[in-house]
Amino acid sequence: QVQLVESGGGLVQAGGSLRLSCAASGSIFRINAMGWYRQAPGKQRELVAGITSGGRTNYADSVKGRFTISRDNAKNTVYLQMNGLKPEDTAVYYCGAARYPTNTFTFDYWGQGTQVTVSS
């Protein structure tokens, strides 16, 4: 089994920063691409950022230049550095991972989510 545990969410003022972490455990060899989706109340879940096993990244247009995704394979952890946060970034952020051999950003494993709230 694969388990994903997120951390780093919280309440910040607009313009502030947060760093989300997602640690994977279990059958780690089954994981290829990883990334972050977010979902706000009444909104569809959207891909924020993804990173393949080879380090190729993809970002939503709304976060380009502000967010950076990275991964540490030795620690089985993916990070999302969020700078210049805006109120519209407020959402529950979910870590996800794609099951081998899939190496795209349609994920099979999910964390429980961590709340990010950005106040004006």
C-alpha positions as a LaTeX table, in Angstrom:
\begin{tabular}{lrrr}
\hline
Residue & $x$ (\AA) & $y$ (\AA) & $z$ (\AA) \\
\hline
Gln1 & 0.00 & 0.00 & 0.00 \\
Val2 & 0.98 & 3.63 & $-0.53$ \\
Gln3 & 0.16 & 6.36 & 1.96 \\
Leu4 & 0.65 & 10.09 & 1.48 \\
Val5 & 0.73 & 12.49 & 4.43 \\
Glu6 & 0.64 & 16.25 & 3.87 \\
Ser7 & 1.84 & 18.96 & 6.20 \\
Gly8 & 2.57 & 22.68 & 6.15 \\
Gly9 & $-0.84$ & 24.20 & 5.61 \\
Gly10 & $-2.12$ & 27.08 & 7.67 \\
Leu11 & $-3.38$ & 30.64 & 7.74 \\
Val12 & $-1.30$ & 33.42 & 6.21 \\
Gln13 & $-1.84$ & 36.97 & 5.04 \\
Ala14 & $-1.83$ & 37.88 & 1.38 \\
Gly15 & 1.72 & 38.14 & 0.11 \\
Gly16 & 2.99 & 35.57 & 2.57 \\
Ser17 & 4.55 & 32.17 & 1.98 \\
Leu18 & 3.94 & 28.57 & 2.92 \\
Arg19 & 5.78 & 25.36 & 2.16 \\
Leu20 & 3.75 & 22.19 & 1.84 \\
Ser21 & 5.31 & 18.78 & 2.26 \\
Cys22 & 4.01 & 15.37 & 1.29 \\
Ala23 & 5.75 & 12.27 & 2.58 \\
Ala24 & 5.06 & 8.94 & 0.91 \\
Ser25 & 5.35 & 5.61 & 2.65 \\
Gly26 & 4.64 & 2.00 & 1.82 \\
Ser27 & 5.31 & 0.63 & $-1.65$ \\
Ile28 & 7.27 & 3.66 & $-2.82$ \\
Phe29 & 8.62 & 1.86 & $-5.86$ \\
Arg30 & 5.11 & 2.02 & $-7.30$ \\
Ile31 & 5.17 & 5.84 & $-7.51$ \\
Asn32 & 6.14 & 7.88 & $-10.56$ \\
Ala33 & 4.69 & 11.38 & $-10.99$ \\
Met34 & 3.60 & 13.33 & $-7.93$ \\
Gly35 & 1.94 & 16.66 & $-7.41$ \\
Trp36 & $-0.66$ & 18.84 & $-5.80$ \\
Tyr37 & $-4.31$ & 19.46 & $-6.52$ \\
Arg38 & $-6.46$ & 21.96 & $-4.69$ \\
Gln39 & $-10.18$ & 22.34 & $-4.14$ \\
Ala40 & $-12.07$ & 25.34 & $-2.85$ \\
Pro41 & $-15.69$ & 25.13 & $-1.65$ \\
Gly42 & $-18.05$ & 24.97 & $-4.61$ \\
Lys43 & $-15.17$ & 24.61 & $-7.06$ \\
Gln44 & $-13.77$ & 21.71 & $-9.05$ \\
Arg45 & $-10.50$ & 20.20 & $-7.96$ \\
Glu46 & $-7.68$ & 21.52 & $-10.11$ \\
Leu47 & $-4.07$ & 20.57 & $-10.68$ \\
Val48 & $-1.78$ & 23.15 & $-9.11$ \\
Ala49 & 1.61 & 21.63 & $-9.86$ \\
Gly50 & 3.04 & 18.27 & $-10.84$ \\
Ile51 & 6.48 & 16.76 & $-11.19$ \\
Thr52 & 7.49 & 13.57 & $-12.98$ \\
Ser53 & 10.04 & 11.08 & $-11.72$ \\
Gly54 & 12.53 & 12.71 & $-14.09$ \\
Gly55 & 11.91 & 16.20 & $-12.75$ \\
Arg56 & 9.69 & 17.62 & $-15.48$ \\
Thr57 & 7.24 & 20.09 & $-13.95$ \\
Asn58 & 3.84 & 21.48 & $-14.84$ \\
Tyr59 & 2.03 & 24.41 & $-13.23$ \\
Ala60 & $-1.38$ & 25.94 & $-13.41$ \\
Asp61 & $-1.17$ & 29.30 & $-15.15$ \\
Ser62 & $-2.51$ & 31.01 & $-12.04$ \\
Val63 & 0.49 & 29.97 & $-9.94$ \\
Lys64 & 3.37 & 30.19 & $-12.42$ \\
Gly65 & 6.13 & 32.38 & $-11.06$ \\
Arg66 & 4.81 & 32.09 & $-7.50$ \\
Phe67 & 4.81 & 28.36 & $-6.70$ \\
Thr68 & 7.64 & 25.87 & $-7.07$ \\
Ile69 & 7.29 & 22.11 & $-6.88$ \\
Ser70 & 10.22 & 19.85 & $-6.07$ \\
Arg71 & 10.85 & 16.32 & $-4.88$ \\
Asp72 & 13.44 & 14.50 & $-2.83$ \\
Asn73 & 13.45 & 10.89 & $-3.93$ \\
Ala74 & 15.75 & 9.87 & $-1.09$ \\
Lys75 & 13.15 & 11.11 & 1.39 \\
Asn76 & 10.17 & 10.06 & $-0.73$ \\
Thr77 & 8.83 & 13.57 & $-0.31$ \\
Val78 & 7.38 & 16.20 & $-2.62$ \\
Tyr79 & 7.26 & 19.89 & $-1.72$ \\
Leu80 & 5.29 & 22.89 & $-2.84$ \\
Gln81 & 6.85 & 26.26 & $-2.06$ \\
Met82 & 4.15 & 28.90 & $-2.29$ \\
Asn83 & 5.20 & 32.54 & $-2.41$ \\
Gly84 & 3.17 & 35.67 & $-2.98$ \\
Leu85 & 0.01 & 33.96 & $-1.77$ \\
Lys86 & $-3.32$ & 35.45 & $-2.78$ \\
Pro87 & $-6.79$ & 35.01 & $-1.25$ \\
Glu88 & $-7.81$ & 33.03 & $-4.33$ \\
Asp89 & $-5.22$ & 30.42 & $-3.38$ \\
Thr90 & $-7.38$ & 29.48 & $-0.40$ \\
Ala91 & $-8.31$ & 25.81 & $-0.71$ \\
Val92 & $-7.66$ & 22.35 & 0.59 \\
Tyr93 & $-4.47$ & 21.13 & $-1.02$ \\
Tyr94 & $-4.18$ & 17.43 & $-1.80$ \\
Cys95 & $-0.99$ & 15.57 & $-2.50$ \\
Gly96 & $-1.23$ & 12.89 & $-5.17$ \\
Ala97 & 0.92 & 10.25 & $-6.81$ \\
Ala98 & 0.63 & 8.27 & $-10.02$ \\
Arg99 & 0.88 & 4.49 & $-9.94$ \\
Tyr100 & 3.67 & 2.93 & $-11.96$ \\
Pro101 & 4.01 & 2.88 & $-14.96$ \\
Thr102 & 1.90 & 6.06 & $-15.25$ \\
Asn103 & 4.15 & 9.11 & $-15.19$ \\
Thr104 & 1.61 & 11.84 & $-15.81$ \\
Phe105 & $-0.45$ & 14.01 & $-13.48$ \\
Thr106 & $-3.55$ & 11.86 & $-13.21$ \\
Phe107 & $-3.04$ & 10.43 & $-9.76$ \\
Asp108 & $-4.03$ & 7.14 & $-8.17$ \\
Tyr109 & $-2.97$ & 7.74 & $-4.57$ \\
Trp110 & $-4.12$ & 10.67 & $-2.46$ \\
Gly111 & $-3.37$ & 12.30 & 0.84 \\
Gln112 & $-6.07$ & 13.55 & 3.18 \\
Gly113 & $-5.50$ & 17.20 & 2.33 \\
Thr114 & $-4.19$ & 20.22 & 4.18 \\
Gln115 & $-6.02$ & 23.53 & 4.50 \\
Val116 & $-4.42$ & 26.69 & 3.14 \\
Thr117 & $-6.18$ & 29.94 & 3.99 \\
Val118 & $-4.95$ & 33.30 & 2.71 \\
Ser119 & $-6.50$ & 36.39 & 4.25 \\
Ser120 & $-6.69$ & 39.84 & 2.69 \\
\hline
\end{tabular}
